[in-house]
């Protein structure tokens, strides 16, 4: 998955190199849209039975951390 995210220039959303801007920032909506897209990609990789455990995670970086804790690197 890291390779796919790197190829799409989205790896920074799970590493923290593309941090969440302040919600009142002009960049927040664009950032949030991309972050949600990354979340959807990550959730589509795991079993439908397990999605319930992770679906409420609000940000891609947090979801990635939870997935690493559960499944390893």
Backbone bond lengths (Angstrom), bond angles and torsions (degrees), N, CA, C in turn:
res aa  C-N    CA-C-N  psi(-1)  N-CA   C-N-CA  omega(-1)  CA-C   N-CA-C  phi
1 X - - - 1.446 - - 1.526 110.98 -
2 X 1.325 116.21 -36.80 1.464 118.57 178.91 1.523 111.28 -59.85
3 X 1.321 116.49 -37.46 1.467 120.14 179.43 1.522 109.99 -64.39
4 X 1.329 116.85 -44.11 1.468 120.56 179.51 1.528 110.90 -63.57
5 X 1.319 117.03 -42.85 1.467 120.24 179.07 1.524 111.13 -65.30
6 X 1.321 116.35 -38.92 1.460 120.70 177.43 1.526 110.15 -63.48
7 X 1.324 116.84 -44.09 1.465 121.34 -179.42 1.525 111.64 -62.52
8 X 1.320 116.42 -31.00 1.460 120.97 -179.74 1.536 112.26 -94.63
9 X 1.340 115.37 7.86 1.467 122.56 179.92 1.529 112.19 57.96
10 X 1.341 115.60 41.31 1.466 121.69 -179.36 1.526 112.58 -123.65
11 X 1.316 117.90 5.00 1.460 121.49 -177.78 1.527 111.75 -58.79
12 X 1.310 117.27 -34.38 1.460 121.66 -179.19 1.515 114.27 -60.98
13 X 1.324 117.22 -19.73 1.461 120.26 179.18 1.521 111.85 -73.37
14 X 1.327 117.94 -24.56 1.467 119.66 177.35 1.522 112.24 -100.33
15 X 1.330 117.19 -18.23 1.466 119.96 179.73 1.523 112.31 -92.60
16 X 1.316 116.78 -17.61 1.458 120.77 -177.37 1.516 113.25 94.91
17 X 1.331 118.10 -1.49 1.468 120.49 178.85 1.522 111.83 -70.49
18 X 1.333 116.48 -19.16 1.465 121.16 172.64 1.529 105.42 -113.56
19 X 1.333 117.12 84.65 1.465 120.23 -174.33 1.525 112.37 -72.72
20 X 1.310 114.72 158.05 1.461 121.24 177.40 1.522 108.93 -67.44
21 X 1.334 117.92 123.88 1.464 119.50 176.39 1.533 109.75 -75.98
22 X 1.318 117.49 163.92 1.467 119.43 176.67 1.532 110.03 -57.21
23 X 1.330 116.64 144.45 1.460 120.61 -176.65 1.522 113.22 -61.95
24 X 1.319 117.42 -24.09 1.471 119.96 179.13 1.531 111.98 -89.59
25 X 1.326 116.67 3.53 1.462 122.42 179.05 1.528 110.33 -78.09
26 X 1.318 115.68 149.99 1.467 120.93 176.66 1.525 111.19 -64.94
27 X 1.309 117.90 -23.87 1.469 122.39 -177.72 1.535 113.51 -85.15
28 X 1.327 116.96 -12.02 1.464 119.55 -173.30 1.530 112.73 -60.83
29 X 1.311 118.33 -47.30 1.467 120.91 -176.74 1.526 111.76 -60.48
30 X 1.313 116.81 -43.25 1.473 121.24 178.21 1.525 110.11 -63.80
31 X 1.347 116.47 -45.62 1.456 121.39 179.19 1.528 110.15 -60.62
32 X 1.329 116.69 -45.26 1.465 121.49 -177.38 1.528 111.07 -63.31
33 X 1.309 116.61 -40.14 1.465 121.32 178.77 1.532 110.59 -60.84
34 X 1.316 116.62 -46.14 1.469 120.71 179.43 1.523 110.66 -67.70
35 X 1.332 117.09 -40.86 1.459 121.06 179.24 1.531 110.36 -60.88
36 X 1.322 117.22 -41.81 1.469 120.95 177.63 1.526 111.33 -63.78
37 X 1.308 116.68 -36.71 1.457 120.76 177.54 1.533 109.89 -63.58
38 X 1.327 116.99 -43.73 1.469 121.14 178.33 1.530 109.81 -63.44
39 X 1.321 117.31 -42.02 1.467 120.96 176.73 1.523 110.11 -57.33
40 X 1.320 116.99 -45.55 1.468 119.58 -178.94 1.525 111.19 -63.34
41 X 1.318 117.92 -39.33 1.464 120.74 176.81 1.525 110.80 -60.84
42 X 1.336 115.76 -45.10 1.466 120.01 -178.94 1.528 111.10 -64.50
43 X 1.326 116.99 -44.26 1.464 120.24 -178.73 1.526 111.93 -65.66
44 X 1.313 117.06 -30.03 1.463 120.35 178.93 1.523 112.94 -72.19
45 X 1.317 116.99 -12.29 1.467 120.80 179.35 1.521 113.44 -84.82
46 X 1.318 116.44 -20.05 1.463 118.99 -173.69 1.530 110.70 -102.97
47 X 1.296 114.93 161.52 1.458 122.36 179.77 1.525 110.62 -56.94
48 X 1.317 115.53 141.09 1.472 120.57 178.93 1.527 110.97 -58.51
49 X 1.317 117.00 -30.72 1.467 121.22 178.46 1.525 111.44 -65.31
50 X 1.323 116.62 -31.06 1.463 120.98 -176.77 1.525 113.53 -91.67
51 X 1.315 117.10 -15.19 1.468 120.15 -177.51 1.524 110.88 -55.78
52 X 1.335 117.12 -37.67 1.469 121.20 -179.50 1.525 112.37 -55.76
53 X 1.319 117.10 -31.19 1.463 120.80 -179.11 1.526 112.59 -70.99
54 X 1.326 116.41 -22.76 1.460 120.69 -171.42 1.529 114.34 -119.29
55 X 1.314 118.26 -11.18 1.461 122.26 -170.10 1.534 113.14 -60.32
56 X 1.299 118.48 -28.44 1.471 121.23 -177.01 1.526 113.48 -88.72
57 X 1.308 117.82 2.96 1.461 120.96 178.48 1.526 108.26 -71.33
58 X 1.337 117.72 121.42 1.467 120.09 -168.26 1.528 116.58 -77.13
59 X 1.330 118.03 -24.06 1.461 119.60 -174.34 1.529 110.71 -132.64
60 X 1.337 115.82 148.60 1.463 121.73 -176.93 1.526 111.93 -58.81
61 X 1.323 117.57 -41.35 1.468 120.53 -179.36 1.528 110.41 -61.02
62 X 1.331 116.56 -42.62 1.464 120.99 178.90 1.528 111.21 -66.90
63 X 1.321 116.19 -41.04 1.464 120.20 178.45 1.525 110.25 -62.90
64 X 1.321 116.77 -43.92 1.463 120.49 178.92 1.530 110.34 -59.66
65 X 1.320 117.16 -42.74 1.472 120.91 178.88 1.526 110.92 -61.18
66 X 1.326 116.71 -43.59 1.465 120.18 178.85 1.527 111.35 -64.60
67 X 1.323 116.21 -40.49 1.465 119.78 178.95 1.527 111.05 -66.15
68 X 1.334 116.93 -39.23 1.475 120.42 176.86 1.519 110.86 -62.95
69 X 1.340 116.62 -41.58 1.465 120.15 179.41 1.525 110.85 -62.87
70 X 1.308 115.77 -40.05 1.469 120.55 -176.48 1.531 112.90 -78.10
71 X 1.325 116.61 -42.84 1.463 120.75 -171.37 1.527 114.69 -113.22
72 X 1.317 117.93 -8.68 1.461 120.80 -176.46 1.508 111.15 86.80
73 X 1.323 117.17 -179.69 1.470 123.03 -176.69 1.477 107.53 -76.13
